[in-house]
Amino acid sequence: MRRLRRTAALRGLVAEVELSVSDLVAPLFVREDIIEPAPIESMPGVVQHTQDSLRVEVERLAGLGIPAVILFGIPARKDPEGTEAWDPDGVVQVALRNLASDVGDDMVLMADLCLDEYTSHGHCGLLDDRGRVDNDLTLDLYGNVAIAQAEAGADVVAPSGMMDGQVLAIRDALDEAEFDDIPILAYSAKYASSFYGPFRDAVDVTIEGGGDRKGYQQDWRNGREALEEIRLDLSEGADMVMVKPAMAYLDIIARARAEVDVPIAAYHVSGEYAMLKAAAANGWIDGEAAALEQLTAIKRAGADFILTYLSAEVAPLL
């Protein structure tokens, strides 16, 4: 086999996996109460956008050949129900309308569908009298968010709250509102991971009382359970499924790829990005080479596309 590695041309000829720009989805943050982009300290190179700077960035990404973005909103006002998440004039809905006008069908506009960025307590759903997330009461609100996002121009809605039955509730709500052509990208295997810290900085989320989401996100010790979550979401009408995070869960991506034929997304999350950036800044690794190696590994494991904050910087390399 060594003979096939002798030159770069030979290695390229026999490469089993090829990472391309068309595999990339760029996560973007848009904030309501700022007048210029705000850098996120724990995610070098990533910012909270204004509506105007978001439009400029999406045009730039489109010019690089990146086919899709996914939007996360930071509202000026939060409340216990997260009502800004489905307000027609909410931050993400305004952004979707702007971007739909700018790029039309030339780029896929995805919208993260959750309440945590919008609730004053920082959880992904409504809380009951004992401060626990009420799964069933939350589902109706997810339906409201899905309809608002679809009306604003979302091409894909992506529920990330890990509520039981969320895909079915969203599918029913979209169908009833005559958005039966809007696909659902389900965060099916979203782990209660330690790699999300910088993301919480990006969306200004603090969980009330120092709590966590281990009661509803996937236990990081379990693999078979993740496959069951994927099967359940598909049975409820998911069109695509996601594994999140990516690098620490390549085994889950590979197992899912062996079992299901729908598109599989992987989220190369904020902590994975931040660690790479910190090591590169200290000269400990070649940042560009490590970025390409990590993303290619995710593709090799079986992901069809990758949500990554590296999108804009690796696109020219590809």
N, C-alpha and C positions, 0 to 999 in steps of 0.2 A: 504493500500500500504506500510505502514511502515514496515510490517513484511518482505517484500522483500528486505529491506535495511540492515538487521540485521548483515550480514557478508560480507566480501569482495567477497567470492565465490558466494553468492547469488546475489550480485550486478552485478558481472561479467556475471552471467548466464542470467540475464534479461536485460542487457544493450542494448539499442536501437541502439547505434552507437559504432563501435570499430575502433579507429584510428590504422593504421598499417604502417609499414615501406614502404610498397608498395604504400602508398598514397602520398609519399614525392618526390618533385623535388627540387634539390639543385641549386640555382642560383650561378654562379661563374664568377669572373672578371679576364680577362687576359690582360696584358699590354705589350706593345712592347718595351719600352725604360727603362726597369729595369733589374737588374741582380740577384735580390733576391726578395722574396715576400714583398710587402709594406703594412703594417697594415693601415686600414681605421679607423681613430680616432673616427668618429661618429658611427661606427658599430663594437663594440668590438668583437674580435674573427674572423672578416672577413678581408680578404686581397685582394689586387690586385696581381694576380699570374704572374709569368714568365711562359713561355711555359713548362719548365721542372717541376716546382712546380705544375702546373696545372695537369700534367700527374700523378704525385704522388698522388695528392688529389683525382682525379677521381678514381684511383685504390683503395684508402682507402674507398671512398664512396661506391664503388661496393662491397667491402668486408663487409660493414655494411648492405648490402642488399638494398640500395637505388637504385631504378630502372632507374632514369633519372636525367640529369643535363640540365641547360639552360645557354648558354654562352653569355656574354657581353664583347665587346672589347674596349680597350683604345688604339688608334693608336698613333704613334709618330708624325704623321703629320695630320693636319686637313685643309680642304679647304671649300669654300662656297657650293660645290656640295656634299661633303662627299664621294669622289671617293674611299677612302680606304675601304668603306663598301663592295664594290663588286670586289676589286682587288683580283685576285687568290692567291696572296701572302699576303693579308691582315691578320691582327692578328687573327681574328676568323677563317678564312679559314685554316690557318696553324694549329690552335688548333684542328679544326675538323678533319683534315687529321691525325694528331698525335693520337687523341683519337679513331678515327675509327680503326686505326691500333692496338691500345692497347686493346680496349674492344669489338670491333666488334659489334655483335648484342646482347651482354650481357647487354648493357646499352643503353637507349634511349638518343640520342644526339639531343637536341633542340638548336636552334639558334634564339636569339632575332633579329628581322628584323626591323631596323629603321635606321635613319640617324643622330640622335641627337648626338651620341657619336663621330661622324666623321665630323660633320660640324663645321666650325669656328664660326658660329653664334649661335650654340646650339639648333636650331630648328629641327623639325623632317622631314623637307622637304625643297625644293628649295624656295628661296624668290623672290618675284617679285620686280619691280622698286620702290614700296612703302614700301618694307620691310615686306610684308605679305607673309605667306606661300602660294605657288601656288599649290593647291591640284592636279590638273590634270597633270602638268608637273612632279610632284613627283612620280606619279604612275609608269611611265616607269622605273624610277630608282629602285623602289621597286622590279620590275620584275628582273632587273639585279642582285640585291642582292640575291633574292631567288634562282636564277640559280647558282650563285657562291657558295652559301651555300650548295645547293644540290650536286653540283659537288664535293665539298670538303668532303662530308660525312654526312651532317645533315640528321637525321631521321625525324625531324619535323621542319618546319619554323614557326615563331611566330611573325607576323606583329603587331607592337605596336604603330604605328604612328597615328592611328585614322584618316587617310585620307578617305574621301568618295570614295568607289569603290576599295579600296586597295585589298580586298580579291579576287575580280574578276580579277583584273590586275595580281595578283600573280598567281592565278590558271591558267590563260591563258598562262602566261610566262612559268610556269613549264610544262604544258601539251605540249606546242609547242617544248620545249627542251627535250621532252620524259622523264620527271620526273613526270608523272601522278600518280605515286604511293607514292609521298611525301605528307603527310597530312599537313594541315594548322591549327594551333592553333591561333585563332584570339583574340587579345585583344579587345573584342567587347564592353565591358562596362568599359573603362578605364577613371577614373574620374580625373579632374584637381584638384588634392588633395594636401593638405598641408603636407602629410605624406611622400613625396618623397625626402626631403632635404638630408638625408644621402646618398641616391643613387646617387645624383648629385655629392657629394664628391667622391663617389666610381668610377665614370666614368669621372671625371674632366670636367663636363659640366657646363658652365655659359651661360645663355641666353643673347644675345647681347642687350645692351641698357636697361638692367633690365626688359626685357619683360617676358611674360608668355605664356602658351599654352592653355589658356582658350578659344581661338577661335576655337580650333579643338578637345580638349579633352572634355569629358562629364562634364556637369554642376552638381556639387555635390548635388544640391537641387532637381534633377529630377530622378524619378524612371521609369515612363512609357516610357520616351525617351530611357532609357537604354535597355528596352525590345525590342523596335523597332530597335535599333542598332544590337542587337543579331539576330533578325529575318532577317534583311538585310544581315548580314554577312553569315548566313546560306543559304540564297537564292543565294548568290554569290559563294558558294562552300566551306565554312569553314567546317572542320571536327569536330572541338572542339571550344569552346568559353571560354573566361576568364572574370572574374570580378576582378577589381583591383581598390583600395585596398580591403582587405577582411573584417577585423573586423568591420569597420564602415559601411559596405555595406552588412551585412548578410541578410538584407531584399531583396536585389537585387538577391543574390544567391538563396534564397528560392523561389522568384517569377520566376526566370529563370528555376529552377528545376521543378516547377509545370507546366511550359509551353513547355519545349523542352526535347527531349530524348537523345540528343547527350551528350558526356562527357563535364562536366563543370569543369574548373580550377578556382582556386582562388589564388591570389597573396598576401601573408602575407608580406607586403612591408617593406622597410628599416626603415621608421619612427615607424611602429608598433614594429619592432624588437628592435630598439634603445630605445624606451620607456620602454619596458620590461626589457632590460639589465640594464638601468640606475636605475630603481626601485629596481631590484634585487641586484645591486652593493651597494646600500644604505641600504640594509637590510629591505626594506619596504614590499617586497613580497618574497615568495618562488619562485625563478626563474623557477625551473624545473616544479613545479606544475602548475604555471601560463602558461608556454609554452604549456604543454599538454592540459590544459583547453581551451586555445585559439584555438589551432589547432583542437581539438575535436569539438568545437563550429562551426568552419568553415565546418567541415565534416557533422555535424548534420544539418546545414543549407541546405546542398544539394551538396556540392562540391565533385567531384569524385577524384580529386587530388589537392595538395596544393604546390605552389612554396613558399619555406620558407628558410631563412637563418639559421633556427633552425635545419635543416635536420640532420646534422651530430651529434648534441648533443642529440637530442631526439630519434634517431634511436636505440641506446643501451637501452633506457628506455622502448622501445616497444618490 
